[in-house]
Amino acid sequence: KPARNDDVLIIRLSIKEIRTRSVRYGFQFFIDVEEPPIATGSIAAVCVKFEDDSIAAVPIPDQIRADLEAAQKSTSTKS
């Protein structure tokens, strides 16, 4: 079922995987949460440090990792 211009979409975000330097998020797009999602997707976000003219992946800081893990546990216990 396609989304139309005037449709209000509900987007559910989940944390699929937390790695040393990156997080993979999943998305489900709904017009009606009682119906199957009309689309799904995912994205990986990498923690990086910009220095001079270079970009390097770095470990996720401990506090951010703890917050991500708490959020992942919180959403994985909900149906």
Helices and strands as residue ranges (DSSP letters): E 10-18, E 22-30, E 39-46, E 48-51, E 54-57, H 62-76
